[in-house]
Amino acid sequence: MTRFRTCLLAMLLWGVCDVSIAEPPAITGLYPAGVQQRQTVTITLIGKPGTAPLETWTSRDDVVLSETNKPDEWMLTTSKTASPGLCWVRFFNAEGASPLKSIAIGQLPEINEAEPNDEWTAAHEMPNLPVTVNGQLIKSGDVDTCAVNLEAGQTLIASVDAHRTLASPMDPVMQLLSPRGFVIEQNDDHHGNDPRIVFTAPQPGTYSVRMFAFPSAPNSTIAFSGAPTYVYRLTLTTGPFVNHVVPLALGDASRLTAPLVRGWNLPDEPIRLSVDHNRLRSSPTLPVPTSLVLDRLPRVDHPALSEDVISAETESAALTVPVSVTGTIKQPEETDVYTFTGKQNQTLVISADAHAFDSRLDPLLKVFGPDDKLLKEADDQSAGDNDAHLTVTLPTDGTYRIKLRDRFGHGDEWSVYLLSIVEEVPRYELTLPADPLTLDAGKPAEKPFTINVTVNRIGGFDKEITLRLHGLPEGVSVAEMTSHPSGDTSKSVQFKLEAPADVRFSGPLRVLGTVETGESVVATAAVPVEGLHIDSIWLTIVPPKASK
């Protein structure tokens, strides 16, 4: 459960203040954007902190932000039990709230980059590995360079987290320079917009890792870009680093055998993903570094298997629906084949996901009927999503085949995918706005303030849904709403709010949808990391505009 960090639970009442100069926080970034487990670091707020007092909210109990004597500096502390991963942070005051910002909890020792380091001859030396370097490409034309000493045969992993997990508005590029200053490797878009280089040194020497960036939203600029919000975390290690886990879904089979990992410099003894199945909201963790967003691993209520376990030496692997299978297109032009037994008029959802797991695979999915004729195929879901999903109603009883390959015939040991086959079940999802909302207290009833909830009905879901808004302060009430199977409310509903002129509030609200049988669904809102969500929306109730 999310909590406030300054003895704030749900409602804030502010006294009379000079609202003529009051302004909400306009925080656009944090630096550094992370901390090592069980450590404390001073972070700087990028942007404007707004009018004091400034409060904080975090999504995790083991992460605490504390004030200092400077309004734009806060102390970030993680507890002794803090696990690696992401934490969501929001700053707010009586006038409003900032968008969500992410903070990374890391496992390695951390340092901040030291300028000047634009030239490879003036690189910031990293005498000890592993390390996570917190940096900023702070102005146009900025270049950051780190120097690392490698022995012959050592494998260096240099991996950046910036745009994908920190929402830094940059498209970073990373280069590896030889001891003589020549570029020997370059990478930009490995996991999302962020780069990674894996390099085995052919000879001993001091190698340089160089970083620069372009805007993540392309414009007419052709020079290297930079800004205070161009924040990144660069992991440099010659030790263990995880690329992905097997299986890629957390399911029934995972309860018996925890997923294994694949990567570089791994020890002889197996490394396994740790999952606390007794805690519904617990995040998976690994004992070694990774850039994989572990919270993206789906939790399923059916077997989650590996192709190595089920295929054996047969030409195709027989599956029992429902199932999820983790596989790899290991060679160029390779095709993986699976079979399953289906029934006439059975409707199945078949998907091949790779993008969420930072796989370089572009899946092409084909389903063949018992007569060996192509029944349906799927390629990209959208312009920005290369994964393949399809829904198919089986025409007859019999054995069906699935063929899966890369769209362009590529393949290697890192081209992993998660194939899922499940029966289509009628269900629904509720979605909230991602940005914080502000309500003027005392607003006239003829100009109602609304909170929109999007209703996504899946698989022909045709039941009435009762929606309730939870977390409002005393004095503010709102009627429950109903989403009907047809008509305008089938796709969205609006809560209409009014607040008395004397109410002040800033906090999270939750929306629950319930059907007649009693099952409930919690509405979610998007966060800055693709594929992840939070189960609340933020509302601030401010003084009436007429009093300003």
C-alpha positions, 0 to 999 in steps of 0.5 A: 500500500502506498503511503505518505512520507511526512505523517500524511495519510489521506487529507491535508488541511491548510490554513489561510495563506497568501495564495497570490504567490503560491504555486505548485511544484514543477519538478521535471527530474531528479539527480541522481535518480537512484541510490544503492541498497541500504544507503543514503544520498542527497538528490537535487530537484530539477525544476521548481519546488513550488511554494513551501511546505513541500511534501512527498509520497513514495510507492514503497515503504522502504524508500524515504525522502527527507527535507534538508535546509535547501528547498531543492535538495532532499535526502534519499534513504533506503532501508536495510531490507530495500530490494532492487528495483524502481520506486515511484515518487511524487512531490506536492503542496497545497497548490498541486502535485508533480508528475510521477518520477522514478528512483532506481534502487541499485545493487552496486556501489554508486558514484556521480560523474566528475567533469570535465570528461568530454575528451577521452584523454580526460575520462573520469577514471573508474579504478574499481568495478563494478560501479553504477555511474550517475550522470547528466548530459547537462547542456547541448554538446555535452559528452561524458567519458569513463575510463576502465581498466580491463585484462585480456579476456575480461568481459565488460558490460556497459549498460545505460538506464535513462529514457526507458526507466527514468523518463529522461527526454534523451536518446543516448548513444554509447561508444567503446574506445580502444586504449588508443582512442579509436571507436571499436563498438557503438550502440544506441537502441538496445533496451528501448532508447537506451544502449548496452555494449558487451565487450571482451577485451582482446588485450589488456589496457585502459578502455573508454566508455563515451556517452552523448545523446540526441532528443528522444523526440526528434527535432531539427537539431543535428548536434549532440543535445543536453539539458539538466533533465538528461539524467542517466545511470551507467552500469559498468561491470566485469562481474555477473549481469543478467539479460533475461530469465527463463521462464519469462512468466511467473506461473504455477510451474514457477512456484516449484522451480524459480526461474533461472537467469541467462547473461554474462559472467555468471557463476557456475552455481545457478542464479534464480529469480526470487519471487514471494508468492505470499505477497500479492504486490511483491516485486521479483528480485535478482541477487545480481545486476540487470537492466530487465524491468522485472515488474514486467514479467507477467503473473499467470495462473497456468503453467509457465514452461521453457521450450527446452523442457517440452520439446525434447527431440521432437520436431514440434512441441505438444502443449496443453492449453492454457500455457505460457512457453519461453523460447529462443530463436537461436539461429537465423531463419529458424522457426519454432513449431508447437502443437495443441489440441483444440475444440470447435468454436473454442476461442483462443488468444495467442500471443508472442511477446518479446519487446517487454523483455528487451529481446531483439526478436520481431515475432511473426506468428502463424496458426495452422488448422488440422488440414494444415491450411493457414488459419490466421497470422499476426505481426506487429501490434502497432508502429511502436510495438513489434509483438504479435497477438491474435484471437482465433475461433477454432473451426473444428476439433483437431490438432493445430500448429503454431509457427513462430519466427523472426519477421526478418529471419534474424536469430541468436541466443538473446532473441527470446520470446514468451508464447502464450495460449489461453482461452478468451475469457470475458473481462474488463479493465479500468483506466485512469488519467496518468497526470495529477488533477486539480479541483478548485474548491467552491466551484459552481455546480453548473461547472462540474469537475470530472474524473474520467474512467475508461472502460475496456470490455474484452471478450464480449464482457456484457455485465453492468459494472458499478464504479466507486471512487475511494479516498476523498476527504470529509465534506466531498462526496461523489455518487457511484457510477454504472457502466452499462453493457451498451451505450455511452457508459459502456466505454467510459464513465465520469465522476462529478465532484464538488468541494466546499470552499473550505476543503483542502486536500492532496492525495491519491484516489482509487477507483474500484469496479464491481459486478453483481457477483462481487468480483472487483477490479482496481482501475490503474493509471500509466507510469513513465515506464512502458508496461507498468501501472499504478493503482491510483490517481492524484487529486489536489483540491485548492482554494477557490480561484475567486479568492486569488 
